[in-house]
Amino acid sequence: MLNSERVNSAAKAVAADLADEYVDLDTQITAAFKRALGRVPSIVEIEALLELSDDLNKNHSVPYTNLIERICLILLNLNETIYLD
């Protein structure tokens, strides 16, 4: 699923909506969790995604505008998104 065109398109669409609605990455991450998983992220999850985002931006030249798209792709590929308990 990670490389499927459908999931990548969905991640781009969600990311575009979030970027239009929210300015900062912290708020975008919280909104992405609510949309994809129906819950708010824990502090640990936010910190981990912010650390990942910082690494992607600084060490891999991923533009700031694409970071939320990468995060949405991660969230849409979680087991928590795919399976119901």
Backbone as a printed PyTorch tensor [residue, N CA C, xyz], in Angstrom:
tensor([[[  0.8090,  -1.1970,   0.0000],
         [  0.0000,   0.0000,   0.0000],
         [  0.8530,   1.2620,   0.0000]],

        [[  2.0090,   1.1940,   0.6200],
         [  2.8460,   2.3830,   0.7620],
         [  3.1600,   3.0170,  -0.5820]],

        [[  3.3670,   2.1900,  -1.5900],
         [  3.7230,   2.7160,  -2.8980],
         [  2.5510,   2.7560,  -3.8780]],

        [[  1.3580,   2.4270,  -3.4160],
         [  0.2320,   2.4170,  -4.3390],
         [ -0.1600,   3.8420,  -4.7340]],

        [[ -0.5680,   3.9780,  -5.9520],
         [ -0.9710,   5.2780,  -6.4740],
         [ -2.1890,   5.8240,  -5.7230]],

        [[ -3.1060,   4.9450,  -5.3710],
         [ -4.3250,   5.3570,  -4.6750],
         [ -4.0070,   5.9600,  -3.3030]],

        [[ -3.1710,   5.3040,  -2.5180],
         [ -2.8470,   5.7910,  -1.1780],
         [ -2.0050,   7.0680,  -1.2670]],

        [[ -1.0860,   7.1200,  -2.2110],
         [ -0.2900,   8.3360,  -2.3930],
         [ -1.1670,   9.5120,  -2.8050]],

        [[ -2.1370,   9.2710,  -3.6700],
         [ -3.0690,  10.3340,  -4.0730],
         [ -3.9180,  10.7940,  -2.9020]],

        [[ -4.3580,   9.8490,  -2.0960],
         [ -5.1500,  10.2010,  -0.9120],
         [ -4.3200,  11.0200,   0.0620]],

        [[ -3.0640,  10.6370,   0.2720],
         [ -2.1810,  11.3800,   1.1720],
         [ -1.9750,  12.8080,   0.6690]],

        [[ -1.7860,  12.9610,  -0.6300],
         [ -1.6200,  14.3010,  -1.2080],
         [ -2.8720,  15.1440,  -1.0110]],

        [[ -4.0310,  14.5470,  -1.2060],
         [ -5.2970,  15.2780,  -1.0600],
         [ -5.5220,  15.7160,   0.3840]],

        [[ -5.2910,  14.8120,   1.3250],
         [ -5.4590,  15.1540,   2.7370],
         [ -4.4550,  16.2330,   3.1280]],

        [[ -3.2120,  16.0710,   2.6910],
         [ -2.1670,  17.0510,   3.0140],
         [ -2.5000,  18.4300,   2.4660]],

        [[ -3.0310,  18.4870,   1.2580],
         [ -3.4040,  19.7790,   0.6670],
         [ -4.5000,  20.4480,   1.4900]],

        [[ -5.4910,  19.6750,   1.9100],
         [ -6.5600,  20.2220,   2.7630],
         [ -6.0040,  20.7410,   4.0830]],

        [[ -5.1270,  19.9560,   4.7000],
         [ -4.5440,  20.3580,   5.9820],
         [ -3.6860,  21.6090,   5.8310]],

        [[ -2.9250,  21.6920,   4.7610],
         [ -2.0750,  22.8620,   4.5210],
         [ -2.9170,  24.1150,   4.3090]],

        [[ -4.0940,  23.9530,   3.7130],
         [ -5.0010,  25.0940,   3.5130],
         [ -5.6440,  25.5420,   4.8230]],

        [[ -5.9020,  24.5780,   5.7050],
         [ -6.6210,  24.8720,   6.9480],
         [ -5.7230,  25.2900,   8.1080]],

        [[ -4.5100,  24.7480,   8.1620],
         [ -3.6420,  24.9720,   9.3210],
         [ -2.2600,  25.4390,   8.8660]],

        [[ -1.6630,  26.3310,   9.6350],
         [ -0.3770,  26.9200,   9.2470],
         [  0.8080,  26.0900,   9.7290]],

        [[  0.7990,  25.7050,  11.0070],
         [  1.9880,  25.0480,  11.5600],
         [  1.8780,  23.5250,  11.4990]],

        [[  3.0300,  22.8890,  11.4370],
         [  3.0950,  21.4450,  11.2790],
         [  2.4970,  20.7050,  12.4700]],

        [[  2.6790,  21.2090,  13.6850],
         [  2.1060,  20.5600,  14.8800],
         [  0.5890,  20.4070,  14.7450]],

        [[ -0.0550,  21.4800,  14.3490],
         [ -1.5120,  21.4760,  14.2090],
         [ -1.9390,  20.5890,  13.0410]],

        [[ -1.1650,  20.5960,  11.9670],
         [ -1.4570,  19.7380,  10.8250],
         [ -1.3650,  18.2670,  11.2210]],

        [[ -0.3640,  17.9210,  12.0330],
         [ -0.1990,  16.5410,  12.4800],
         [ -1.4000,  16.1110,  13.3270]],

        [[ -1.8260,  16.9600,  14.2390],
         [ -2.9750,  16.6360,  15.0880],
         [ -4.2290,  16.4360,  14.2360]],

        [[ -4.4440,  17.3150,  13.2830],
         [ -5.6150,  17.1910,  12.4070],
         [ -5.5220,  15.9440,  11.5340]],

        [[ -4.3280,  15.6020,  11.0780],
         [ -4.1430,  14.4000,  10.2580],
         [ -4.4870,  13.1480,  11.0630]],

        [[ -4.0670,  13.1020,  12.3190],
         [ -4.4150,  11.9700,  13.1780],
         [ -5.9260,  11.8700,  13.3440]],

        [[ -6.5710,  12.9920,  13.5680],
         [ -8.0290,  12.9700,  13.7510],
         [ -8.7270,  12.4440,  12.5060]],

        [[ -8.2570,  12.8690,  11.3420],
         [ -8.8950,  12.4210,  10.1030],
         [ -8.6010,  10.9640,   9.7820]],

        [[ -7.3490,  10.5580,   9.9360],
         [ -6.9590,   9.2060,   9.5320],
         [ -7.2920,   8.1570,  10.5790]],

        [[ -7.1320,   8.5140,  11.8640],
         [ -7.2650,   7.5210,  12.9170],
         [ -8.4130,   7.7770,  13.8730]],

        [[ -9.0320,   8.9300,  13.7640],
         [-10.1550,   9.2510,  14.6340],
         [ -9.7580,   9.5340,  16.0660]],

        [[ -8.5110,   9.9420,  16.2660],
         [ -8.0290,  10.2590,  17.6110],
         [ -6.9260,  11.3040,  17.5220]],

        [[ -6.6140,  11.8900,  18.6580],
         [ -5.4980,  12.8400,  18.7060],
         [ -4.2100,  12.0640,  18.9630]],

        [[ -3.0950,  12.5700,  18.4690],
         [ -1.8220,  11.8790,  18.6970],
         [ -1.3140,  12.1110,  20.1140]],

        [[ -0.5260,  11.1760,  20.5900],
         [  0.1200,  11.3560,  21.8900],
         [  1.2840,  12.3410,  21.7270]],

        [[  1.7740,  12.8370,  22.8240],
         [  2.9280,  13.7320,  22.8000],
         [  4.1170,  13.0260,  22.1480]],

        [[  4.3010,  11.7640,  22.4750],
         [  5.4110,  10.9790,  21.9250],
         [  5.2880,  10.8700,  20.4020]],

        [[  4.0740,  10.6440,  19.9100],
         [  3.8590,  10.5390,  18.4610],
         [  4.1470,  11.8650,  17.7690]],

        [[  3.6850,  12.9620,  18.3520],
         [  3.9510,  14.2800,  17.7610],
         [  5.4510,  14.5440,  17.7350]],

        [[  6.1210,  14.2900,  18.8500],
         [  7.5650,  14.5290,  18.9150],
         [  8.3140,  13.6830,  17.8950]],

        [[  7.9240,  12.4210,  17.7490],
         [  8.5840,  11.5330,  16.7810],
         [  8.3880,  12.0310,  15.3520]],

        [[  7.1790,  12.4630,  15.0250],
         [  6.9160,  12.9560,  13.6670],
         [  7.5940,  14.2940,  13.4090]],

        [[  7.6970,  15.1360,  14.4200],
         [  8.4190,  16.3950,  14.2530],
         [  9.9170,  16.1380,  14.0700]],

        [[ 10.4440,  15.1600,  14.8020],
         [ 11.8460,  14.7900,  14.6470],
         [ 12.1000,  14.2150,  13.2480]],

        [[ 11.2040,  13.3470,  12.7930],
         [ 11.3050,  12.7980,  11.4380],
         [ 11.2430,  13.9160,  10.4030]],

        [[ 10.3150,  14.8360,  10.5890],
         [ 10.1580,  15.9490,   9.6560],
         [ 11.4230,  16.8010,   9.5930]],

        [[ 11.9990,  17.0540,  10.7530],
         [ 13.2320,  17.8360,  10.8120],
         [ 14.3520,  17.1230,  10.0600]],

        [[ 14.4550,  15.8030,  10.2630],
         [ 15.4680,  15.0130,   9.5700],
         [ 15.2350,  15.0220,   8.0590]],

        [[ 13.9970,  14.8110,   7.6390],
         [ 13.6870,  14.8130,   6.2050],
         [ 14.0150,  16.1570,   5.5680]],

        [[ 13.7110,  17.2200,   6.2820],
         [ 13.9520,  18.5630,   5.7620],
         [ 15.4400,  18.8900,   5.7040]],

        [[ 16.1480,  18.6560,   6.7850],
         [ 17.5660,  19.0510,   6.8740],
         [ 18.5140,  18.0940,   6.1720]],

        [[ 18.2930,  16.8030,   6.3220],
         [ 19.2540,  15.8270,   5.8120],
         [ 18.8970,  15.2240,   4.4610]],

        [[ 17.6350,  15.3680,   4.0620],
         [ 17.1990,  14.7600,   2.8040],
         [ 16.5420,  15.7630,   1.8630]],

        [[ 16.5990,  17.0280,   2.2310],
         [ 16.1000,  18.1320,   1.3870],
         [ 14.6350,  18.0220,   0.9890]],

        [[ 13.8200,  17.4260,   1.8560],
         [ 12.3780,  17.3880,   1.6020],
         [ 11.8290,  18.7610,   1.9810]],

        [[ 11.1930,  19.4410,   1.0390],
         [ 10.6750,  20.7850,   1.3400],
         [  9.6350,  20.7560,   2.4580]],

        [[  9.5960,  21.8190,   3.2310],
         [  8.6460,  21.9410,   4.3360],
         [  7.2230,  21.6700,   3.8680]],

        [[  6.8800,  22.1380,   2.6830],
         [  5.5180,  21.9760,   2.1650],
         [  5.1640,  20.5190,   1.8930]],

        [[  6.1600,  19.6470,   1.7490],
         [  5.8860,  18.2290,   1.4710],
         [  5.8950,  17.3640,   2.7250]],

        [[  6.2670,  17.9360,   3.8560],
         [  6.3830,  17.1260,   5.0720],
         [  5.0430,  16.5560,   5.5220]],

        [[  4.0000,  17.3470,   5.5070],
         [  2.6930,  16.8460,   5.9500],
         [  2.1820,  15.7590,   5.0030]],

        [[  2.5530,  15.8410,   3.7390],
         [  2.1730,  14.7920,   2.7920],
         [  2.8210,  13.4670,   3.1800]],

        [[  4.0820,  13.5090,   3.5590],
         [  4.7840,  12.2970,   4.0000],
         [  4.1530,  11.7370,   5.2720]],

        [[  3.7910,  12.6260,   6.1730],
         [  3.1560,  12.1950,   7.4230],
         [  1.8020,  11.5580,   7.1360]],

        [[  1.0330,  12.1530,   6.2440],
         [ -0.2690,  11.5720,   5.8770],
         [ -0.0850,  10.1930,   5.2580]],

        [[  0.9300,  10.0220,   4.4460],
         [  1.1960,   8.7180,   3.8390],
         [  1.5120,   7.6810,   4.9140]],

        [[  2.2970,   8.0730,   5.8980],
         [  2.6030,   7.1680,   7.0090],
         [  1.3200,   6.7770,   7.7380]],

        [[  0.5080,   7.7690,   8.0800],
         [ -0.7200,   7.4970,   8.8340],
         [ -1.6830,   6.6060,   8.0650]],

        [[ -1.8050,   6.8270,   6.7660],
         [ -2.7310,   6.0270,   5.9640],
         [ -2.2590,   4.5890,   5.7900]],

        [[ -0.9970,   4.3290,   6.1010],
         [ -0.4580,   2.9750,   5.9820],
         [ -0.3340,   2.2450,   7.3140]],

        [[ -0.7660,   2.8580,   8.3870],
         [ -0.7150,   2.2030,   9.6860],
         [ -1.7680,   1.1030,   9.7890]],

        [[ -1.4590,   0.0640,  10.5220],
         [ -2.4570,  -0.9790,  10.7790],
         [ -3.6900,  -0.3910,  11.4440]],

        [[ -3.4920,   0.6030,  12.2810],
         [ -4.6010,   1.2530,  12.9860],
         [ -5.6060,   1.8680,  12.0070]],

        [[ -5.1280,   2.2860,  10.8450],
         [ -5.9990,   2.8670,   9.8200],
         [ -6.7410,   1.7650,   9.0640]],

        [[ -6.0880,   0.6520,   8.8770],
         [ -6.6100,  -0.3920,   8.0090],
         [ -7.5500,  -1.3540,   8.7250]],

        [[ -7.2380,  -1.6930,   9.9830],
         [ -8.0070,  -2.6910,  10.7100],
         [ -8.7630,  -2.0830,  11.8730]],

        [[ -9.9510,  -2.5800,  12.1010],
         [-10.7230,  -2.1830,  13.2680],
         [-10.5240,  -3.2070,  14.3650]],

        [[-10.4250,  -2.7230,  15.6030],
         [-10.3020,  -3.6490,  16.7380],
         [-11.6770,  -4.1320,  17.1510]]])
